[in-house]
Amino acid sequence: MSNTLIPIQIIENRIFVVRDQKVMIDRDLAELYGVKTYRLNEAVKRNIERFPEEFLFQLNDNEKNELIAICDRFKNLVHSTSNPYAFTEHGVAMLSSVLNSKQAVAINIQLDYLNELHKPDKVGFR
């Protein structure tokens, strides 16, 4: 993907609720950031101290199967021996610092803006 804005609908369609948390899956984030999934995961593993459990967790088999069932773009995970990683809002924010690219920073700013749009205002209304 280029260094341009991504339509909000595309980003929103890549947000899932897993373990009662809004998350994005490593494959989707890699696509948005313009890197291969294994490179994204390598960067995370090299900087694992920046990703506590509240930022990142690996899906279990049941969660992976549910993801495959509800989203066709993950159908190639059926035969994968490793389960994808899920990044919470904080984990997504941390990714831009470990990927260290202009595109990662631009996407992170857009994701942060999108997150602000979906937060209730001070009196509890949108």
N, C-alpha and C positions, 0 to 999 in steps of 0.2 A: 504494500500500500504506500501511496505517496504521503508527503508531509502536509496533506490537506485535511480539512475538517471531515469527520465521518458523520453521516446522518445519525441523529439521536436514536431513531428506530432501530438501526443496526446494532448500536451499543446495547440498547434496552433488551433486544432479543438474545443477547449473550449473557444476561444476568440471570442466575438461577438461585433458588433458595435450597440450601443443603444444610442440615443440622441447625435449622432455624436462623441461618445467616445468609445474607445476600452475598453471592460469590461469582467470580468469573473463572472459567476453566483455562488451564495453561494453554491449550491449543488455540482457543479464541484470542487470548492475550498475545500470543506469539504472532498470530495473523495481524492483529491491530498494530503491534509494534514493528512489524516487518522483519521478524527473525524466525528461524526454525524453532520448533517446540523444544527440541533437544538442547539448542543453544540457550534458550530461556531458562530451562531447568538446570543446565550447567552453571549459569550465572548465579542462580539461586543457591545451588549447592556450595559454590565457592564462597558465598556470603550468608551461609545458613544462620549465623548469629543474628542477622537482621530480620529473620523470619520466624518469630515464635509461633506457637500453636494458634494464637489469636489472629495471625496474619495469613497462615498457610496450613493446609492439611491435605493429605492424600485421601481420595475417595476409597471407600471399601468396595468389595465386589457388588454388593446389592445396590449401592449408590451409583456405581458405574453402569450397571444393567438398567437402572431406572433412567439414567441420562440417555443411554442409547435408545431406549424405548420411546422417549418423548421428543427426541431430536435426531433427525436423519443424518445430520452432518457428522455425528459421532459413530455412525454404524461401523466404521473401520476399527473401532475399539473392541469389537466383539472378540476378535482373535488376539488382542494384545495381551501380553503377559504382565504388563505393568499398568497400574491404574493412574488416571490423570490426577493432577494437583488442582486444588481449588484455592483461589486467592480471595481473601476478604477485602473489604474496602482499604484497610490499612496495608495489606499485602500488595495490592495493586499500586498504591502510592509509593511503596518502597521499591517496586520494580524499576521505576524510572531512574532511581539512583544507582542500581546495580547494572542496568543495561547501558547507561551513560551514552545515549544517542539523542540527537535533536528530535527525532521522531518519537522516541519514548517520552521525552519531556512534553512535547506537543500533545500527544495522546493523553498523558496523565493530566494535563491541564484541562483538556476537554472532559475527561471522566470526572474530575473534581467538580467542574462546573455543572455537569449533569447531576451529580450527587446533591449539590446545593439546590438545584431546581426541585428535587423530590423531598427535601426536608420541609416539615411544617414551619410556618413562621412563628414568631414569639407568642402569639395568642392562640396558636393551635390550629390555624387554618392555612390552606395553601393559597 
